Amino acid sequence: MATEPVNQLTVAKDPSDVATDHPTFWPAVADQIIATMTNEARDALIARVDILPFIDATKPPYSASPAKTAAQNTTAIQGALDAVGAGGGGTVLLRRGEYLMTNLVMKYDNVSLVGEHGAILTTTTVFTNTNTVPTLWIARSNCRVSGIEFRYSGWVSASLASMLSIGAPSGAFGQGSPISIGYSELYTGASSGVYNTYRGVQLQVIRGVTIEKVKILGAIMHGIAFSNTVGTRIIDCDIEQFRGTGIFGHITAKCEISGNRLSSSKDDGIYLQNPSGHLGGVWTPLMQADIAQCSIINNTISRVGAKGIGATAINGLVIAKNVINETRAQTIAAWDEVGEGCPSPTNVLITGNTCTECFGSYGAAADGYAYSTALTTGPYWAVDISGTNGFDVSANVIRYTTKGRD
């Protein structure tokens, strides 16, 4: 089989050289290459689409374009995603430029959406309490999103003011988020074993999704939300100006959150919440024993209206080498969130984090960012491990806590 080296990896030059009974070969190779590349190297590779199985969403018959309407681009990009998915998996390419759109669904396994450097998806959805569907809903396993910027066209300034003027979303998990993975309410009733459907897609536990090199500017709810997931990876993303939590996991196991930059929120920077009452056939088939092995490493979090990093109910939790600046509440909370029915995590390592201005002035009611003034009445610890069973808290640097204690 003829081969050609690309960025120190070897891939087949002609997809016809690959046996047709291995439909997942090319998506896996494409993802492996993309994950190791700089923006410049990736763009150079994308220019050689003859050697990789991309469907270019800007080419016929799809023909997405920055000059087209939101409805036209939504139809085009959704059509490309569905085409590669129906064929067993593959990669949809979005060329650089800003594309107006409404909402997309990844409803097949093994599908990747990859942006050329400078590709922007701007949703024109007008968010209200009852119209808050995700910009991109990932409803199946082994999917990837890479190199795309997500924007909300309703933003009127480079601040939270326009977002805060909208009523808080209510209802289903992940609504109003630029990217939502999975879903929280899998079953029609407690222990019924009957799966719900949402937007015409049957819900299930989602496995092996990766979000990398994504930028999010503006979110009416969370920046990236994932629920009922195993093996989610969120890597090297920039998330700014979000009303909820920057990265919010709900009922999640074996996740990796690393190398991200989050700033300007009303709520937490990163939070992993695992209510025990939702497990075991109520909202998910996952059991408490499944909620394990999560890592939050090398993230930079600044100017958040509540906690910097929080997590509950995970057995084997690592929070390491994060830089957290200006939090309204605890910088790190690995704790039992009693009010939400979340037990404490176990076997926790918190090490090498640098935290500055815990319980600081950011988020005061005067600037409109405060989640709740109750968060500052404490006393709280800068690093809170309330109820945690089995922990190692070492080599962390805590500077300038204005309330509570280190």
Secondary structure, 3 states (H helix, E strand, C coil): CCEEEECCEEEECCHHHCCCCCCCHHHHHHHHHHHCCCHHHHHHHHCCHHHCCEEECCCCCCCCCCCCCHHHHHHHHHHHHHHHHHCCCEEEEECCEEEEECCEEECCCCEEEEEEEEEEEEECCCCCCCCCCCCEEECCCCCEEEEEEEEECCCCCCCCHHHHCCCCCCCCCCCCCCEEEECCCCECCCCCCCECEECCEECCCEECCEEECCEEEEECCCCEEEEEEECCEEECCEEEEECCCCEEEEEEECCEEECCEEEEECCCCEEEECCHHHCCCCCCCCCHHHCEEEEEECCEEEEECCCCEEECCCEEEEEECCEEEEECCCCEEECCCHHHCCCCCEEEEEECCEEEEECCCCCCHHHCCCCCHHHHCCCCECEECCCCEEEEEECCEEEEECCCEC
